[in-house]
Amino acid sequence: MATLFAQDVSITVAPPPLIAYEQPPCPEDGYFWSPGYWAYGDDGYFWVPGSWVEVPQPGYLWTPGYWGFGDGFYHWHHGYWGSQVGFYGGINYGFGYYGSGFYGGRWEGNAFRYNTAVWRVNTTVIHNTYEDRTVINNGAANNRASFNGPGGIEARPTAAEEAAAHGNHLEATASQRSVEQQARNDRNQHFSVNHGQPGTLVRTPTGAHPETAHPGTAAHPEGAHPEAVHHETAAHPETEHHATTVHPETEHHATTAHPGTEHHQAAAHPQAVHHQAAAHPQAAHHEAAHHAAPHQAPKKSSGGGAKKEKKG
């Protein structure tokens, strides 16, 4: 089964709003938060849980993937690892990914320092920390729009973000691909079944000591009470080659203004799928406890109900 990491996806239905959830604590040094997002499969959208993943190379940061609307379709732009965080659609994924830039921590040589104002960190285990609360923007907390474009987030890449998109990249790790594949295989993660309330919101790697994580109104580490956290086993993604890609992160704050318009209304998820070349990465976050359903997007007359897939 192809995944978002292996192909470019364009569809005619907007992704559902992002889901508010609480972050489980970072298990140990060398782990990076990859935010939750809505992926698309044969049965429509499904929720890929936020997860702590190992950094593939010192000095690298994750740029989340994102949905962007254009030419009548919602296109998936792959995420990637690189020395700079690029454009992720202005989506507020929370947890340091507030629409532009990244504030979950910084590299100092080969050591990553965690910003405890943004990420939940067990400081008895992880000592490379600091606290910078100036990056928190509570005004953006309720914006759960999950795509860039009309009706979603109206944002454009900065010169620095465009430059980052052309730098050296690494695709999503085996761990990230595994989390997506597990979500694809779990019917409770599919919007058609959960109607915006997936069974698993976040995952923690094997060996960590997670607390239960649950949907909530928080993205701050302090006082979070995570709910249903599943342990990620060392599952190996399908034997499939994955094109340059990657995925996202979570919490609520934006350094750029985010139009609050969310355009989602109850609608079925047509299976019209087209695949074409997509650009690089990102997506956003949330906080309201209610979950709006995705809306029916305009369709191209040539779109029809046919589904095509092409490897990216």
Secondary structure as UniProt FT lines:
FT   TURN            4..6
FT   STRAND          10..11
FT   TURN            29..30
FT   STRAND          31..34
FT   STRAND          37..41
FT   TURN            42..43
FT   STRAND          44..48
FT   STRAND          50..54
FT   TURN            58..59
FT   STRAND          61..63
FT   STRAND          66..70
FT   TURN            71..72
FT   STRAND          73..77
FT   STRAND          80..82
FT   TURN            89..90
FT   STRAND          92..94
FT   TURN            95..96
FT   STRAND          97..98
FT   STRAND          105..108
FT   TURN            109..110
FT   STRAND          111..115
FT   TURN            116..118
FT   TURN            123..125
FT   STRAND          129..130
FT   HELIX           133..135
FT   HELIX           138..140
FT   TURN            141..142
FT   STRAND          147..148
FT   TURN            150..151
FT   HELIX           159..165
FT   HELIX           174..185
FT   HELIX           187..189
FT   HELIX           191..194
FT   TURN            195..196
FT   STRAND          202..205
FT   TURN            206..207
FT   TURN            222..223
FT   STRAND          229..232
FT   STRAND          273..274
FT   TURN            301..305
//
